[in-house]
């Protein structure tokens, strides 16, 4: 049986619609939203250290990807106090590329803490990262 023109057109239409809609879905059939301009998407915008030993490692890498359409340039990242110090690359992050902002908390300050880092980059809205946790008391000094 020879296919008729309407059937061929229907098959071609379905094939075209499938091909056009494929980029809108990532693995797992989740929609992918393409955002104009630079857009930093952080894997984890908040980190809980739990309890850190006195003078222990208070550093955490906040990993992110530029999911936008233009290079992102971090202009500044500022901690909410002098005890929270961010460090980042001054190079542009191209669309699709990833990088990190390393935030270090001064673990010679005993007690609980909640601190913030405000990230300003060449986009309209800043990003706010947070760290929480507690620093244990130092061990007693031997006499």
N, C-alpha and C positions, 0 to 999 in steps of 0.2 A: 504494500500500500504506500502510495506516494504522499509525503507530507504536504499539507496545503499551506498557502501563504499566511493565513491567520495563525496557524500553529507555529510556523517558523518565527513570525514576529513576536508571538507570546514567549517562546523560548529565548529569543534574543533579548527581549525586554527583561525577563527574569534574570538572565545572565548578567546584563548590564547593571541591574539594581543590586545584585549580590556583590559584584565587583566594586561598585561605588560605596556600599555600606561596610565593606570589610575593614577599611582603615578606622572606622569609628569604634571598633571593638578590639580590645587588647586580649591577651590570654585570659581566659576565665570569663569572657563575654562581658567585661565591664567597659562602659563607655569611656573613651579618652577625650577629654576636653582640651582643645588647643587654645591657649590663651595668648593674646597679642601682647607684645612688649616683653620685657624681662620678668620672669616669675620664678621665685625661689620656692621650691617645695621641700620642706624638711621632713626627714624620715621620722624624727622624734623631736618635737619642739619643747618638750619638758623632760627632765631627767632627775630621777630620785637616786641619790648616792646611797641611801640607807645610812648606816653608821660608819664613819671614816675614823681610823685611828688618828690620834693627835700627830700632826706633822706628816700624815699619810698623803697618798696621791689624791688630789682634789681636782683632777683634770678630766674633762669629757669632750669627745669630738661629736659635734652636731653635724651630721652628714646631710647634704642637700643636693638637689639637682635643679638646674635651670630648665623648667618645663615650658618656658615661653618661646617667643619667636625672635627675640633680640638678645644680644649679649647683656649679661648682668654685671654691674660693677658695684661692689660693696664700698660705699663712701665712708662709713664708720660703723663700728659696733661698740657700744658703750655699756659697761656694767653699771648696775644700780648703786654700787659703792666701790671704794678702792680695793676691797677684798675680793672682787670678782673681775678677772682680767680676761678679755677675749683676744684671740689672735686669729688672723685670717689672711688669705692671699689677696694681694692688691691687683692681681691680674684679672681681666674680664673672664667671666664664666660663659662660655658659648652655649647656645641652645643645645640641650641634650647632654651637656657635660655636668659633672659632679665635682664637689669640693667639700671642705669642712671648715667649720669655725670651732676652734678649740677654746673652751672656757675653763679657766683655772680658778679655783676657790682657795683662799688662804686657810689651810687646815691647822693653823696655830691659834685659832679662835674657837674656844670650846663652846659647845651648845648647838642647838638647832638653828637652821637657817633656811630662808627662802630668798633667793636673789634672782634678778632679771638681767638680761642683755637685750638691748634694743638695737636691731640691725637696720640701718638706713642704706638703701641702695637706689639705683636709678629707676624706681617704680613709685607709684603714688603712695602706697601704704607701707609703713615699716613692718618688720617682723619682730615679735617678742619671744625670746627663748627664756626658759626658766630652769633653775636648778634648786633642789631641796635636799635636805639631809640633816645630819648632825655630826658633830666632831666630839669624839670621846675625850674624857679627861686624860691628861698625860699620866704615865705610870709614876708611882711614887719614887722619889730619889732615894738611892741607897745611902745610908749613913756611914 
